[in-house]
Amino acid sequence: MARKRKQFDSSIRHLITKLNPRSPISEQYRTIRTNLQFASVDDELHSMLVTSSGPSEGKSTITANLAIVNAQQGKKVLLIDADMRKPTVHYTFRLDNLRGLSNVLVGEHTLEQALNKEAEENLDILSSGPIPPNPSELLASKRLKELIIEAKERYDIIIFDTPPVLAVTDAQILADSVDGTLLVIRCGKTEKEAALKAKEALEPARAKLLGTVLNDREKAANSYYYYYGNN
């Protein structure tokens, strides 16, 4: 019983916008969604990536819940796990990862063949696929840019979950191909210097920094996700 309860609690923590959409934390995700819309008022936001300075800052949880709240708004959403080193999206949504982004980028499958369309209403998911030996090269490929163009014709918004920006160059490479970047930092974990370095690392990639999410900021004895504006 304790084990089942722990698994259920973990699911709530990961996909709270799906399992408890009226909770205060779910409302914070809707606030982030609204602020992102205002941050890109001059240029419509069709594609974005979510990254962090380092690991264990809550990036993938925030990405998944942002995808869900956009889908709940009636938008057609594509969530892509572009972390082809330590992918997590298929774990979060309890999907298999037999084929996905890596297969599409090397030409083994089309986007349609690799998609999972059963995760949530209005939300399709492209998992990472088998881990390749050259993730950075695949993300820098012409096929990735073609994939984004193809996806923009079918979806209102495409959200990429990428590796931490200070760990590898993947997020920097992809930032030049999307409309905006959201940076996640964790209260009590991310050092100020690391957050600044992450922002600086994205600048040469001509990344449009939409804003920053401060994760696990304590408020009224609870952990919230709090959006505090752009750079």
TORPA-4810 file (N, C-alpha, C, O; in nm, 3 decimals):
<nodes>
NODE_1_0.083_-0.121_0.000_0.000_0.000_0.000_0.087_0.126_0.000_0.059_0.222_-0.073_M
NODE_2_0.192_0.126_0.083_0.279_0.242_0.091_0.348_0.267_-0.042_0.367_0.382_-0.084_A
NODE_3_0.386_0.157_-0.108_0.453_0.171_-0.238_0.360_0.231_-0.341_0.400_0.318_-0.419_R
NODE_4_0.232_0.185_-0.343_0.135_0.239_-0.437_0.109_0.386_-0.409_0.096_0.467_-0.502_K
NODE_5_0.101_0.421_-0.280_0.078_0.560_-0.245_0.194_0.647_-0.291_0.172_0.758_-0.339_R
NODE_6_0.317_0.597_-0.276_0.434_0.672_-0.318_0.432_0.694_-0.469_0.465_0.803_-0.516_K
NODE_7_0.392_0.589_-0.545_0.386_0.601_-0.690_0.279_0.702_-0.730_0.299_0.781_-0.823_Q
NODE_8_0.165_0.701_-0.659_0.057_0.795_-0.690_0.100_0.937_-0.659_0.073_1.028_-0.737_F
NODE_9_0.167_0.957_-0.544_0.216_1.090_-0.508_0.314_1.141_-0.612_0.313_1.259_-0.646_D
NODE_10_0.400_1.051_-0.662_0.498_1.091_-0.763_0.428_1.135_-0.891_0.469_1.231_-0.955_S
NODE_11_0.320_1.063_-0.928_0.245_1.100_-1.048_0.183_1.238_-1.032_0.185_1.318_-1.126_S
NODE_12_0.126_1.265_-0.915_0.067_1.396_-0.890_0.172_1.505_-0.901_0.148_1.611_-0.958_I
NODE_13_0.288_1.479_-0.847_0.395_1.577_-0.850_0.436_1.607_-0.993_0.466_1.721_-1.027_R
NODE_14_0.438_1.504_-1.078_0.484_1.522_-1.215_0.378_1.583_-1.305_0.408_1.672_-1.385_H
NODE_15_0.253_1.537_-1.294_0.146_1.581_-1.384_0.029_1.637_-1.305_-0.085_1.595_-1.325_L
NODE_16_0.056_1.729_-1.218_-0.048_1.782_-1.130_-0.155_1.856_-1.209_-0.270_1.859_-1.167_I
NODE_17_-0.118_1.917_-1.322_-0.218_1.989_-1.402_-0.320_1.896_-1.463_-0.431_1.938_-1.497_T
NODE_18_-0.285_1.770_-1.477_-0.378_1.669_-1.529_-0.458_1.606_-1.416_-0.579_1.589_-1.429_K
NODE_19_-0.392_1.571_-1.306_-0.456_1.498_-1.199_-0.529_1.587_-1.099_-0.623_1.543_-1.033_L
NODE_20_-0.487_1.713_-1.089_-0.551_1.805_-0.996_-0.550_1.946_-1.057_-0.479_2.034_-1.008_N
NODE_21_-0.627_1.968_-1.164_-0.620_2.094_-1.238_-0.666_2.217_-1.161_-0.639_2.329_-1.203_P
NODE_22_-0.734_2.198_-1.049_-0.782_2.313_-0.971_-0.689_2.346_-0.854_-0.720_2.435_-0.774_R
NODE_23_-0.578_2.278_-0.844_-0.486_2.303_-0.733_-0.414_2.436_-0.753_-0.405_2.485_-0.865_S
NODE_24_-0.362_2.497_-0.644_-0.285_2.621_-0.656_-0.164_2.608_-0.748_-0.130_2.702_-0.820_P
NODE_25_-0.099_2.492_-0.746_0.018_2.475_-0.832_-0.025_2.472_-0.979_0.044_2.528_-1.064_I
NODE_26_-0.136_2.407_-1.009_-0.187_2.407_-1.147_-0.219_2.549_-1.192_-0.197_2.584_-1.308_S
NODE_27_-0.269_2.630_-1.101_-0.299_2.769_-1.135_-0.170_2.846_-1.168_-0.169_2.934_-1.253_E
NODE_28_-0.062_2.811_-1.099_0.067_2.875_-1.128_0.113_2.841_-1.270_0.170_2.925_-1.339_Q
NODE_29_0.088_2.719_-1.312_0.124_2.681_-1.449_0.043_2.761_-1.550_0.094_2.800_-1.655_Y
NODE_30_-0.084_2.785_-1.519_-0.166_2.866_-1.609_-0.116_3.010_-1.612_-0.125_3.078_-1.714_R
NODE_31_-0.065_3.057_-1.499_-0.006_3.191_-1.495_0.118_3.198_-1.584_0.138_3.296_-1.656_T
NODE_32_0.201_3.095_-1.578_0.319_3.090_-1.664_0.276_3.091_-1.811_0.333_3.163_-1.892_I
NODE_33_0.175_3.012_-1.843_0.123_3.008_-1.981_0.080_3.147_-2.026_0.113_3.189_-2.137_R
NODE_34_0.006_3.218_-1.942_-0.041_3.351_-1.977_0.075_3.448_-1.995_0.076_3.527_-2.089_T
NODE_35_0.171_3.442_-1.905_0.285_3.532_-1.914_0.369_3.506_-2.039_0.424_3.599_-2.098_N
NODE_36_0.379_3.380_-2.077_0.451_3.348_-2.201_0.379_3.407_-2.321_0.444_3.453_-2.416_L
NODE_37_0.248_3.406_-2.319_0.171_3.465_-2.428_0.195_3.616_-2.436_0.206_3.672_-2.545_Q
NODE_38_0.202_3.682_-2.321_0.230_3.825_-2.320_0.374_3.856_-2.360_0.401_3.958_-2.423_F
NODE_39_0.466_3.766_-2.323_0.607_3.788_-2.355_0.633_3.782_-2.504_0.733_3.837_-2.552_A
NODE_40_0.546_3.716_-2.577_0.564_3.701_-2.722_0.451_3.768_-2.799_0.412_3.720_-2.905_S
NODE_41_0.398_3.878_-2.745_0.280_3.942_-2.803_0.307_3.993_-2.944_0.217_3.991_-3.028_V
NODE_42_0.430_4.039_-2.972_0.462_4.092_-3.105_0.486_3.982_-3.207_0.456_3.998_-3.325_D
NODE_43_0.541_3.871_-3.161_0.568_3.757_-3.249_0.503_3.634_-3.187_0.539_3.591_-3.077_D
NODE_44_0.406_3.577_-3.258_0.334_3.463_-3.203_0.429_3.348_-3.172_0.517_3.315_-3.252_E
NODE_45_0.410_3.289_-3.055_0.497_3.181_-3.008_0.449_3.047_-3.062_0.351_2.991_-3.012_L
NODE_46_0.518_2.996_-3.164_0.482_2.867_-3.222_0.572_2.754_-3.171_0.531_2.638_-3.170_H
NODE_47_0.692_2.789_-3.129_0.786_2.686_-3.082_0.871_2.744_-2.971_0.909_2.861_-2.974_S
NODE_48_0.902_2.660_-2.872_0.985_2.704_-2.761_1.057_2.585_-2.701_1.016_2.470_-2.719_M
NODE_49_1.163_2.614_-2.630_1.231_2.509_-2.556_1.239_2.547_-2.410_1.238_2.665_-2.374_L
NODE_50_1.247_2.446_-2.326_1.262_2.466_-2.182_1.393_2.401_-2.142_1.418_2.284_-2.173_V
NODE_51_1.477_2.478_-2.072_1.605_2.426_-2.027_1.634_2.475_-1.886_1.555_2.551_-1.829_T
NODE_52_1.744_2.433_-1.830_1.786_2.475_-1.696_1.937_2.490_-1.697_2.003_2.454_-1.795_S
NODE_53_1.991_2.543_-1.589_2.137_2.555_-1.583_2.202_2.420_-1.557_2.306_2.389_-1.614_S
NODE_54_2.142_2.340_-1.469_2.197_2.210_-1.433_2.088_2.108_-1.413_1.970_2.140_-1.433_G
NODE_55_2.123_1.987_-1.373_2.023_1.881_-1.353_1.945_1.900_-1.223_1.984_1.977_-1.136_P
NODE_56_1.833_1.829_-1.212_1.751_1.824_-1.090_1.694_1.960_-1.050_1.683_1.990_-0.932_S
NODE_57_1.659_2.040_-1.148_1.599_2.171_-1.120_1.450_2.174_-1.154_1.386_2.279_-1.142_E
NODE_58_1.395_2.060_-1.197_1.252_2.053_-1.223_1.212_2.087_-1.365_1.094_2.106_-1.393_G
NODE_59_1.308_2.097_-1.455_1.284_2.138_-1.593_1.181_2.050_-1.663_1.086_2.100_-1.724_K
NODE_60_1.198_1.919_-1.655_1.111_1.828_-1.730_0.969_1.826_-1.674_0.873_1.813_-1.750_S
NODE_61_0.956_1.838_-1.543_0.823_1.844_-1.483_0.749_1.969_-1.529_0.631_1.963_-1.562_T
NODE_62_0.819_2.082_-1.530_0.759_2.207_-1.575_0.722_2.199_-1.722_0.616_2.246_-1.762_I
NODE_63_0.810_2.140_-1.804_0.781_2.127_-1.947_0.654_2.046_-1.970_0.568_2.086_-2.049_T
NODE_64_0.641_1.932_-1.902_0.525_1.846_-1.920_0.396_1.916_-1.878_0.295_1.907_-1.948_A
NODE_65_0.399_1.985_-1.767_0.278_2.053_-1.720_0.243_2.174_-1.805_0.125_2.206_-1.820_N
NODE_66_0.343_2.242_-1.860_0.316_2.352_-1.953_0.248_2.300_-2.079_0.156_2.363_-2.132_L
NODE_67_0.293_2.185_-2.125_0.229_2.124_-2.243_0.083_2.092_-2.213_-0.004_2.115_-2.298_A
NODE_68_0.056_2.041_-2.094_-0.081_2.003_-2.058_-0.171_2.126_-2.047_-0.283_2.125_-2.100_I
NODE_69_-0.127_2.233_-1.980_-0.214_2.350_-1.964_-0.240_2.420_-2.098_-0.346_2.480_-2.116_V
NODE_70_-0.146_2.412_-2.190_-0.171_2.466_-2.323_-0.274_2.381_-2.396_-0.361_2.434_-2.465_N
NODE_71_-0.264_2.249_-2.381_-0.362_2.159_-2.443_-0.500_2.179_-2.380_-0.601_2.173_-2.451_A
NODE_72_-0.505_2.202_-2.250_-0.633_2.225_-2.182_-0.699_2.354_-2.228_-0.821_2.370_-2.216_Q
NODE_73_-0.620_2.445_-2.281_-0.672_2.571_-2.334_-0.732_2.553_-2.474_-0.790_2.645_-2.530_Q
NODE_74_-0.717_2.434_-2.528_-0.771_2.405_-2.660_-0.670_2.413_-2.772_-0.705_2.395_-2.888_G
NODE_75_-0.545_2.440_-2.739_-0.441_2.446_-2.841_-0.397_2.305_-2.879_-0.400_2.213_-2.797_K
NODE_76_-0.357_2.290_-3.003_-0.299_2.164_-3.047_-0.150_2.171_-3.016_-0.078_2.254_-3.071_K
NODE_77_-0.103_2.082_-2.928_0.031_2.090_-2.872_0.113_1.967_-2.909_0.064_1.855_-2.907_V
NODE_78_0.240_1.992_-2.943_0.335_1.882_-2.963_0.448_1.899_-2.861_0.518_2.000_-2.861_L
NODE_79_0.465_1.800_-2.776_0.574_1.798_-2.679_0.683_1.705_-2.732_0.658_1.587_-2.757_L
NODE_80_0.804_1.758_-2.748_0.915_1.681_-2.801_1.024_1.666_-2.695_1.072_1.766_-2.640_I
NODE_81_1.062_1.543_-2.667_1.173_1.519_-2.574_1.302_1.525_-2.654_1.342_1.429_-2.719_D
NODE_82_1.368_1.642_-2.648_1.494_1.662_-2.719_1.614_1.636_-2.631_1.727_1.668_-2.667_A
NODE_83_1.590_1.576_-2.514_1.700_1.532_-2.429_1.732_1.387_-2.467_1.680_1.292_-2.408_D
NODE_84_1.817_1.373_-2.567_1.850_1.240_-2.617_1.970_1.182_-2.544_2.040_1.095_-2.596_M
NODE_85_1.993_1.231_-2.422_2.099_1.178_-2.335_2.037_1.112_-2.212_2.068_0.997_-2.179_R
NODE_86_1.947_1.186_-2.145_1.875_1.131_-2.029_1.727_1.165_-2.042_1.675_1.247_-1.966_K
NODE_87_1.659_1.103_-2.138_1.517_1.137_-2.162_1.427_1.096_-2.046_1.451_0.996_-1.979_P
NODE_88_1.322_1.176_-2.025_1.229_1.148_-1.915_1.083_1.158_-1.954_0.996_1.108_-1.882_T
NODE_89_1.053_1.221_-2.068_0.913_1.245_-2.104_0.834_1.115_-2.112_0.718_1.110_-2.069_V
NODE_90_0.893_1.010_-2.166_0.819_0.884_-2.177_0.791_0.823_-2.040_0.691_0.754_-2.022_H
NODE_91_0.880_0.847_-1.942_0.853_0.801_-1.806_0.736_0.881_-1.745_0.646_0.824_-1.683_Y
NODE_92_0.739_1.012_-1.764_0.637_1.099_-1.706_0.498_1.063_-1.755_0.403_1.061_-1.677_T
NODE_93_0.487_1.034_-1.885_0.356_1.003_-1.944_0.332_0.853_-1.957_0.231_0.810_-2.014_F
NODE_94_0.424_0.773_-1.905_0.412_0.627_-1.907_0.394_0.573_-2.049_0.298_0.502_-2.079_R
NODE_95_0.488_0.610_-2.135_0.488_0.567_-2.274_0.610_0.480_-2.300_0.705_0.482_-2.223_L
NODE_96_0.607_0.405_-2.409_0.729_0.336_-2.448_0.818_0.435_-2.525_0.771_0.540_-2.570_D
NODE_97_0.943_0.401_-2.541_1.037_0.490_-2.609_1.109_0.413_-2.720_1.228_0.434_-2.745_N
NODE_98_1.035_0.325_-2.787_1.094_0.242_-2.890_1.128_0.322_-3.015_1.222_0.289_-3.087_L
NODE_99_1.051_0.427_-3.039_1.082_0.515_-3.151_1.042_0.657_-3.114_0.950_0.678_-3.035_R
NODE_100_1.113_0.753_-3.171_1.088_0.892_-3.135_1.173_0.987_-3.217_1.198_0.963_-3.336_G
NODE_101_1.218_1.093_-3.153_1.290_1.200_-3.223_1.414_1.150_-3.295_1.437_1.187_-3.410_L
NODE_102_1.493_1.067_-3.229_1.617_1.021_-3.292_1.588_0.943_-3.420_1.662_0.956_-3.518_S
NODE_103_1.482_0.863_-3.421_1.445_0.789_-3.541_1.403_0.881_-3.655_1.436_0.857_-3.771_N
NODE_104_1.329_0.986_-3.620_1.284_1.082_-3.721_1.403_1.156_-3.781_1.409_1.176_-3.903_V
NODE_105_1.497_1.196_-3.697_1.611_1.275_-3.745_1.707_1.196_-3.832_1.776_1.254_-3.916_L
NODE_106_1.712_1.066_-3.814_1.799_0.984_-3.900_1.723_0.924_-4.017_1.780_0.850_-4.097_V
NODE_107_1.594_0.954_-4.028_1.516_0.911_-4.142_1.456_0.772_-4.134_1.408_0.719_-4.234_G
NODE_108_1.457_0.712_-4.016_1.401_0.577_-4.000_1.248_0.579_-3.995_1.182_0.485_-4.040_E
NODE_109_1.192_0.690_-3.939_1.046_0.702_-3.930_1.007_0.845_-3.965_1.086_0.938_-3.950_H
NODE_110_0.884_0.860_-4.011_0.828_0.994_-4.029_0.778_1.046_-3.895_0.767_0.970_-3.799_T
NODE_111_0.748_1.174_-3.890_0.691_1.231_-3.768_0.562_1.159_-3.731_0.542_1.123_-3.615_L
NODE_112_0.476_1.137_-3.828_0.348_1.070_-3.803_0.368_0.931_-3.744_0.294_0.891_-3.654_E
NODE_113_0.466_0.858_-3.794_0.491_0.721_-3.747_0.545_0.718_-3.605_0.521_0.622_-3.532_Q
NODE_114_0.617_0.822_-3.565_0.683_0.822_-3.434_0.600_0.885_-3.324_0.636_0.873_-3.206_A
NODE_115_0.491_0.950_-3.358_0.411_1.022_-3.259_0.334_0.928_-3.166_0.296_0.818_-3.205_L
NODE_116_0.313_0.974_-3.043_0.218_0.912_-2.952_0.103_1.010_-2.934_0.123_1.122_-2.886_N
NODE_117_-0.018_0.968_-2.971_-0.133_1.057_-2.971_-0.233_1.026_-2.861_-0.346_1.076_-2.864_K
NODE_118_-0.194_0.945_-2.766_-0.289_0.899_-2.665_-0.260_0.952_-2.525_-0.322_0.908_-2.428_E
NODE_119_-0.165_1.046_-2.512_-0.126_1.092_-2.379_-0.231_1.182_-2.315_-0.259_1.169_-2.196_A
NODE_120_-0.290_1.272_-2.394_-0.382_1.372_-2.341_-0.454_1.435_-2.459_-0.398_1.444_-2.568_E
NODE_121_-0.577_1.478_-2.439_-0.653_1.544_-2.545_-0.579_1.669_-2.591_-0.535_1.749_-2.509_E
NODE_122_-0.565_1.687_-2.720_-0.496_1.800_-2.785_-0.344_1.796_-2.769_-0.275_1.887_-2.813_N
NODE_123_-0.291_1.692_-2.707_-0.147_1.683_-2.683_-0.090_1.557_-2.748_-0.127_1.446_-2.712_L
NODE_124_0.002_1.577_-2.843_0.078_1.467_-2.901_0.220_1.474_-2.847_0.271_1.581_-2.816_D
NODE_125_0.283_1.357_-2.836_0.417_1.351_-2.778_0.511_1.278_-2.872_0.479_1.172_-2.926_I
NODE_126_0.628_1.338_-2.891_0.737_1.273_-2.963_0.846_1.247_-2.861_0.919_1.339_-2.823_L
NODE_127_0.858_1.123_-2.817_0.961_1.090_-2.718_1.099_1.098_-2.782_1.110_1.123_-2.902_S
NODE_128_1.202_1.076_-2.705_1.339_1.093_-2.756_1.377_0.985_-2.856_1.457_1.008_-2.946_S
NODE_129_1.318_0.866_-2.840_1.362_0.753_-2.920_1.490_0.695_-2.863_1.541_0.744_-2.762_G
NODE_130_1.544_0.591_-2.925_1.669_0.531_-2.878_1.780_0.636_-2.868_1.793_0.722_-2.955_P
NODE_131_1.859_0.626_-2.762_1.966_0.725_-2.740_2.074_0.710_-2.846_2.134_0.603_-2.858_I
NODE_132_2.100_0.815_-2.924_2.200_0.808_-3.032_2.339_0.843_-2.980_2.352_0.897_-2.870_P
NODE_133_2.444_0.814_-3.058_2.579_0.849_-3.015_2.614_0.996_-3.039_2.714_1.045_-2.988_P
NODE_134_2.529_1.066_-3.116_2.561_1.203_-3.156_2.443_1.298_-3.142_2.400_1.355_-3.243_N
NODE_135_2.387_1.318_-3.021_2.269_1.404_-3.005_2.288_1.546_-3.058_2.199_1.598_-3.126_P
NODE_136_2.401_1.608_-3.029_2.423_1.746_-3.072_2.420_1.759_-3.223_2.362_1.853_-3.277_S
NODE_137_2.483_1.664_-3.292_2.485_1.668_-3.438_2.346_1.651_-3.496_2.312_1.716_-3.595_E
NODE_138_2.265_1.566_-3.436_2.130_1.547_-3.485_2.046_1.674_-3.467_1.967_1.709_-3.555_L
NODE_139_2.063_1.742_-3.354_1.987_1.864_-3.329_2.032_1.979_-3.419_1.956_2.073_-3.443_L
NODE_140_2.153_1.972_-3.468_2.206_2.076_-3.558_2.178_2.043_-3.704_2.217_2.119_-3.793_A
NODE_141_2.111_1.933_-3.730_2.092_1.886_-3.867_1.982_1.963_-3.940_1.896_2.026_-3.878_S
NODE_142_1.988_1.957_-4.070_1.885_2.017_-4.154_1.750_1.951_-4.129_1.646_2.017_-4.136_K
NODE_143_1.751_1.823_-4.099_1.626_1.749_-4.075_1.550_1.804_-3.955_1.427_1.804_-3.956_R
NODE_144_1.620_1.851_-3.851_1.554_1.909_-3.735_1.476_2.033_-3.774_1.362_2.052_-3.732_L
NODE_145_1.538_2.118_-3.855_1.470_2.240_-3.900_1.349_2.205_-3.987_1.246_2.271_-3.978_K
NODE_146_1.363_2.102_-4.070_1.250_2.057_-4.152_1.138_2.001_-4.064_1.020_2.021_-4.092_E
NODE_147_1.175_1.932_-3.957_1.077_1.878_-3.864_0.996_1.989_-3.798_0.875_1.977_-3.784_L
NODE_148_1.063_2.096_-3.758_0.994_2.209_-3.695_0.896_2.274_-3.792_0.784_2.307_-3.755_I
NODE_149_0.940_2.292_-3.917_0.852_2.350_-4.018_0.729_2.263_-4.039_0.617_2.313_-4.047_I
NODE_150_0.750_2.132_-4.048_0.639_2.038_-4.065_0.544_2.042_-3.946_0.422_2.042_-3.963_E
NODE_151_0.601_2.045_-3.827_0.518_2.045_-3.706_0.438_2.174_-3.691_0.325_2.171_-3.642_A
NODE_152_0.495_2.286_-3.733_0.424_2.415_-3.722_0.299_2.417_-3.808_0.206_2.493_-3.780_K
NODE_153_0.296_2.337_-3.913_0.178_2.332_-3.998_0.064_2.254_-3.933_-0.051_2.266_-3.973_E
NODE_154_0.098_2.173_-3.832_0.000_2.084_-3.770_-0.036_2.123_-3.627_-0.141_2.084_-3.576_R
NODE_155_0.051_2.200_-3.561_0.031_2.230_-3.420_0.034_2.380_-3.393_0.099_2.457_-3.464_Y
NODE_156_-0.039_2.419_-3.288_-0.037_2.560_-3.247_0.092_2.594_-3.175_0.143_2.705_-3.188_D
NODE_157_0.143_2.500_-3.098_0.269_2.524_-3.027_0.348_2.394_-3.012_0.292_2.288_-2.987_I
NODE_158_0.479_2.406_-3.029_0.571_2.293_-3.014_0.662_2.326_-2.895_0.723_2.432_-2.891_I
NODE_159_0.670_2.234_-2.800_0.751_2.257_-2.680_0.858_2.149_-2.672_0.828_2.029_-2.672_I
NODE_160_0.984_2.193_-2.665_1.097_2.101_-2.655_1.148_2.095_-2.512_1.169_2.198_-2.448_F
NODE_161_1.168_1.974_-2.463_1.238_1.951_-2.336_1.384_1.922_-2.371_1.412_1.824_-2.441_D
NODE_162_1.476_2.006_-2.325_1.617_1.991_-2.364_1.706_1.968_-2.242_1.664_1.993_-2.129_T
NODE_163_1.828_1.920_-2.263_1.921_1.901_-2.151_1.962_2.034_-2.089_1.944_2.139_-2.151_P
NODE_164_2.017_2.032_-1.968_2.067_2.154_-1.904_2.170_2.225_-1.991_2.255_2.161_-2.053_P
NODE_165_2.161_2.356_-1.994_2.242_2.433_-2.088_2.390_2.435_-2.051_2.475_2.450_-2.140_V
NODE_166_2.424_2.421_-1.924_2.564_2.423_-1.884_2.630_2.286_-1.893_2.752_2.275_-1.882_L
NODE_167_2.550_2.182_-1.913_2.604_2.046_-1.918_2.651_2.010_-2.059_2.760_1.955_-2.076_A
NODE_168_2.569_2.041_-2.159_2.599_2.008_-2.299_2.550_2.123_-2.387_2.483_2.214_-2.338_V
NODE_169_2.583_2.119_-2.514_2.548_2.230_-2.605_2.412_2.213_-2.672_2.374_2.298_-2.753_T
NODE_170_2.339_2.107_-2.641_2.216_2.076_-2.714_2.114_2.191_-2.711_2.058_2.226_-2.815_D
NODE_171_2.090_2.249_-2.594_1.992_2.357_-2.582_2.037_2.479_-2.662_1.955_2.545_-2.726_A
NODE_172_2.166_2.510_-2.659_2.218_2.623_-2.736_2.196_2.601_-2.885_2.158_2.694_-2.957_Q
NODE_173_2.220_2.481_-2.931_2.203_2.448_-3.073_2.057_2.465_-3.114_2.028_2.523_-3.219_I
NODE_174_1.966_2.415_-3.033_1.825_2.417_-3.066_1.764_2.557_-3.050_1.666_2.590_-3.117_L
NODE_175_1.821_2.638_-2.963_1.764_2.770_-2.933_1.754_2.858_-3.056_1.665_2.942_-3.066_A
NODE_176_1.845_2.839_-3.150_1.845_2.921_-3.272_1.732_2.883_-3.367_1.702_2.957_-3.460_D
NODE_177_1.669_2.766_-3.344_1.567_2.716_-3.436_1.425_2.735_-3.384_1.329_2.707_-3.457_S
NODE_178_1.409_2.782_-3.259_1.276_2.799_-3.201_1.248_2.946_-3.173_1.338_3.031_-3.180_V
NODE_179_1.123_2.975_-3.142_1.081_3.115_-3.124_1.118_3.172_-2.988_1.122_3.294_-2.971_D
NODE_180_1.145_3.086_-2.890_1.176_3.137_-2.757_1.227_3.029_-2.664_1.210_2.910_-2.689_G
NODE_181_1.291_3.074_-2.556_1.352_2.983_-2.458_1.305_3.021_-2.318_1.301_3.138_-2.282_T
NODE_182_1.270_2.920_-2.240_1.232_2.939_-2.100_1.337_2.871_-2.013_1.368_2.754_-2.033_L
NODE_183_1.391_2.945_-1.918_1.497_2.895_-1.831_1.441_2.864_-1.692_1.374_2.947_-1.632_L
NODE_184_1.467_2.744_-1.643_1.420_2.701_-1.512_1.536_2.703_-1.413_1.643_2.649_-1.442_V
NODE_185_1.515_2.763_-1.298_1.612_2.757_-1.189_1.537_2.713_-1.063_1.417_2.735_-1.051_I
NODE_186_1.610_2.653_-0.970_1.544_2.596_-0.852_1.587_2.672_-0.726_1.706_2.688_-0.698_R
NODE_187_1.488_2.717_-0.653_1.513_2.792_-0.530_1.589_2.703_-0.431_1.546_2.591_-0.402_C
NODE_188_1.700_2.752_-0.380_1.778_2.678_-0.283_1.874_2.579_-0.343_1.949_2.514_-0.270_G
NODE_189_1.874_2.565_-0.476_1.964_2.471_-0.542_2.052_2.538_-0.646_2.174_2.521_-0.646_K
NODE_190_1.988_2.616_-0.735_2.063_2.681_-0.842_2.140_2.800_-0.785_2.080_2.891_-0.727_T
NODE_191_2.269_2.801_-0.801_2.350_2.914_-0.757_2.333_3.030_-0.854_2.313_3.010_-0.974_E
NODE_192_2.341_3.151_-0.801_2.322_3.270_-0.883_2.421_3.272_-0.999_2.385_3.309_-1.111_K
NODE_193_2.544_3.232_-0.973_2.646_3.232_-1.078_2.609_3.136_-1.190_2.630_3.167_-1.307_E
NODE_194_2.555_3.020_-1.154_2.515_2.921_-1.254_2.400_2.974_-1.339_2.398_2.954_-1.461_A
NODE_195_2.304_3.041_-1.276_2.191_3.097_-1.350_2.239_3.203_-1.449_2.192_3.207_-1.563_A
NODE_196_2.331_3.287_-1.407_2.385_3.391_-1.496_2.464_3.329_-1.610_2.457_3.376_-1.724_L
NODE_197_2.541_3.225_-1.580_2.617_3.157_-1.684_2.526_3.091_-1.786_2.556_3.089_-1.906_K
NODE_198_2.413_3.036_-1.738_2.317_2.975_-1.829_2.259_3.078_-1.924_2.247_3.053_-2.044_A
NODE_199_2.223_3.193_-1.871_2.171_3.302_-1.954_2.276_3.346_-2.056_2.245_3.366_-2.173_K
NODE_200_2.400_3.360_-2.011_2.508_3.403_-2.100_2.536_3.298_-2.208_2.569_3.333_-2.321_E
NODE_201_2.522_3.170_-2.172_2.549_3.063_-2.268_2.447_3.063_-2.381_2.478_3.019_-2.492_A
NODE_202_2.326_3.111_-2.353_2.222_3.113_-2.455_2.234_3.232_-2.550_2.181_3.229_-2.660_L
NODE_203_2.303_3.337_-2.507_2.312_3.459_-2.588_2.380_3.439_-2.723_2.328_3.489_-2.823_E
NODE_204_2.493_3.367_-2.732_2.555_3.348_-2.863_2.467_3.269_-2.960_2.484_3.279_-3.081_P
NODE_205_2.373_3.193_-2.907_2.283_3.114_-2.991_2.166_3.198_-3.042_2.075_3.146_-3.106_A
NODE_206_2.167_3.326_-3.012_2.060_3.419_-3.053_1.925_3.373_-2.998_1.820_3.389_-3.061_R
NODE_207_1.932_3.317_-2.879_1.809_3.270_-2.815_1.727_3.387_-2.764_1.780_3.480_-2.704_A
NODE_208_1.598_3.383_-2.789_1.507_3.482_-2.731_1.462_3.429_-2.596_1.381_3.336_-2.589_K
NODE_209_1.514_3.487_-2.489_1.479_3.440_-2.355_1.344_3.497_-2.316_1.330_3.617_-2.294_L
NODE_210_1.245_3.411_-2.309_1.109_3.452_-2.279_1.092_3.486_-2.131_1.010_3.572_-2.096_L
NODE_211_1.167_3.420_-2.046_1.155_3.443_-1.903_1.221_3.330_-1.825_1.284_3.241_-1.881_G
NODE_212_1.205_3.337_-1.695_1.264_3.239_-1.605_1.160_3.190_-1.507_1.080_3.268_-1.454_T
NODE_213_1.161_3.062_-1.482_1.073_3.004_-1.381_1.155_2.973_-1.257_1.253_2.900_-1.264_V
NODE_214_1.114_3.029_-1.144_1.177_2.998_-1.017_1.098_2.884_-0.953_0.986_2.903_-0.907_L
NODE_215_1.158_2.769_-0.952_1.091_2.646_-0.907_1.111_2.625_-0.756_1.218_2.654_-0.702_N
NODE_216_1.007_2.575_-0.689_1.012_2.542_-0.546_1.031_2.664_-0.457_1.094_2.655_-0.352_D
NODE_217_0.979_2.776_-0.499_0.979_2.892_-0.412_0.872_2.872_-0.306_0.756_2.851_-0.340_R
NODE_218_0.908_2.879_-0.179_0.812_2.854_-0.072_0.721_2.975_-0.053_0.765_3.090_-0.047_E
NODE_219_0.594_2.943_-0.044_0.494_3.045_-0.020_0.380_2.982_0.060_0.321_2.883_0.017_K
NODE_220_0.351_3.039_0.173_0.244_2.986_0.260_0.264_2.838_0.288_0.170_2.758_0.283_A
NODE_221_0.389_2.802_0.317_0.426_2.666_0.358_0.409_2.563_0.247_0.407_2.443_0.275_A
NODE_222_0.398_2.607_0.121_0.386_2.514_0.009_0.489_2.548_-0.097_0.538_2.661_-0.103_N
NODE_223_0.521_2.450_-0.181_0.611_2.473_-0.293_0.530_2.509_-0.416_0.439_2.436_-0.455_S
NODE_224_0.564_2.622_-0.477_0.495_2.668_-0.596_0.595_2.684_-0.709_0.716_2.686_-0.689_Y
NODE_225_0.540_2.696_-0.829_0.622_2.732_-0.944_0.587_2.877_-0.974_0.471_2.910_-0.997_Y
NODE_226_0.687_2.962_-0.974_0.660_3.105_-0.981_0.737_3.169_-1.095_0.859_3.157_-1.105_Y
NODE_227_0.664_3.236_-1.182_0.724_3.301_-1.299_0.754_3.446_-1.262_0.666_3.518_-1.216_Y
NODE_228_0.878_3.489_-1.282_0.907_3.626_-1.239_0.958_3.716_-1.350_1.036_3.807_-1.325_Y
NODE_229_0.915_3.691_-1.471_0.945_3.785_-1.577_1.062_3.744_-1.662_1.131_3.646_-1.632_G
NODE_230_1.085_3.821_-1.768_1.195_3.785_-1.858_1.325_3.845_-1.811_1.333_3.905_-1.704_N
NODE_231_1.429_3.826_-1.895_1.565_3.855_-1.851_1.585_3.994_-1.800_1.696_4.029_-1.760_N
</nodes>
